[in-house]
Amino acid sequence: MEDLIPWDKIQYALRNPSDTPDEELQQWIEDSDQNRKIWEEIKMTYLISGELPGDFSPDQRMAWSKIENRIEKKGRVRRINPVFLRVAAAVILFTIGALSSWYFQNAGYQPQYAEVYSPFGHKTRVVLPDHTVVLLNGNSSLKYETSFRKERNVELTGEALFEVTKDPSKVFSLTSGDVKVEVYGTKFNFKHYPEDDNTEVALLEGSVGFFNRDKLLTKMVPGEVANLDHHTNYFNVDHEDLDMIVSWSTDELVLEDKPFDEVLKYLERWYGVKFHYDESLVVDQQIRIKVKTQSLAELLSTIGHITSIKYKIEGKNVELSN
């Protein structure tokens, strides 16, 4: 039986507990209860003695003997209080138990991730492992660890409304490119699409820290809206209409005094379409619209009266012209 024990793999696993578990070793451990007992005894021996096994059967009593020999000082005989011995033994056993618990919980731990994509024209609700609720807007994606075992970190591309569960022991952290938001139990809206130069954070409740390249730009209070222009690095914090900003989450889209090209981006995500137009198409007016039950054709017809543009809808594609 001893010849079948993978000593080299066991030695490597004990020396490098943070590395990915060896598949052959894992298979050997799972093959039988006897193999599992051997593996657990070898680990315990290693924790007690600090020595790696070779081609021998592990012996915990021998390991204890080595510890006792280290306690005794050569050439000096001292009578040790039995109470001290019992306390020392209890401390050693507690330490071994703690190390064993840490080993089983962390050795070979590999985080698992989930990624959720919300398509154009849709909104997707996600409940995270800590019961934080996230509502993704169209053309947005969220990546997160499936357990939040050590940290509460998520990555977002697009727009989402967050209702974060409070946990003082683990700060909730959102990253999107160079931008990071540290959250302390709160409700906020975050928007940053790759095609946009701007990142926007609107705080409804609680408190958040807004970072760019790990530099803290501001700590926000409810009612504030922070904007960072990545093209010019211009950053500002203002008070805006939060109901309008999060209107997309309530099946109503409200836009006030927005540039035409920005309005088209909102409508692409709202209706799940793609606008196509020539660079010669220029619209100088600021657009103000409120969308709830209108069809895309009805809305474009209304915009056409304001801007004189013409449109042609073909499936998911919309051609615009003067």
URTANOR-V286717 format. One record per pair of residues at least 24 apart in sequence whose ideal C-beta (glycine too) atoms are under 7 Angstrom apart, sorted by the first residue. I is the first residue (numbers start at 1). J is the second residue. Records with the same first field share a line. If there is no record, write none. Layout:
I = J, J
This chain:
2 = 57
5 = 38
7 = 53, 54, 55
10 = 42, 53
11 = 52, 53
14 = 43, 46, 52
15 = 52
17 = 103, 107, 108
20 = 108, 110
21 = 108
43 = 103
44 = 100
47 = 96, 99, 100
48 = 96
111 = 145
112 = 145, 146
113 = 143, 144, 145, 146
114 = 144, 146
115 = 141, 142, 143
116 = 141, 142
117 = 141
119 = 272
120 = 268, 269, 272
121 = 270, 271, 272
122 = 272
130 = 165, 167
131 = 165
132 = 162, 163, 164, 165, 172
133 = 163
134 = 160, 162
135 = 160, 161, 249
136 = 160
137 = 248, 269
138 = 269, 270, 272
139 = 269
156 = 190
157 = 194
158 = 193
159 = 190, 191
160 = 190
161 = 189, 246, 249
162 = 187, 188, 190
163 = 187
178 = 212, 213
179 = 211, 212, 228
180 = 211
181 = 208, 209, 210
182 = 208, 209, 211
183 = 208
184 = 208
189 = 245, 246
197 = 229, 230, 231
198 = 227, 228, 229
199 = 228, 230
200 = 225, 227
201 = 226
202 = 242, 245, 246
204 = 242
251 = 292
252 = 292
253 = 291
254 = 290
255 = 287, 288, 289
256 = 288
257 = 286, 288
258 = 286, 287
259 = 286
260 = 285, 287, 307
263 = 287
271 = 296
272 = 316
273 = 316, 317, 318
274 = 316, 317, 318
275 = 318, 320
276 = 317, 318, 319
277 = 320, 321
281 = 320, 321, 322
283 = 307, 309
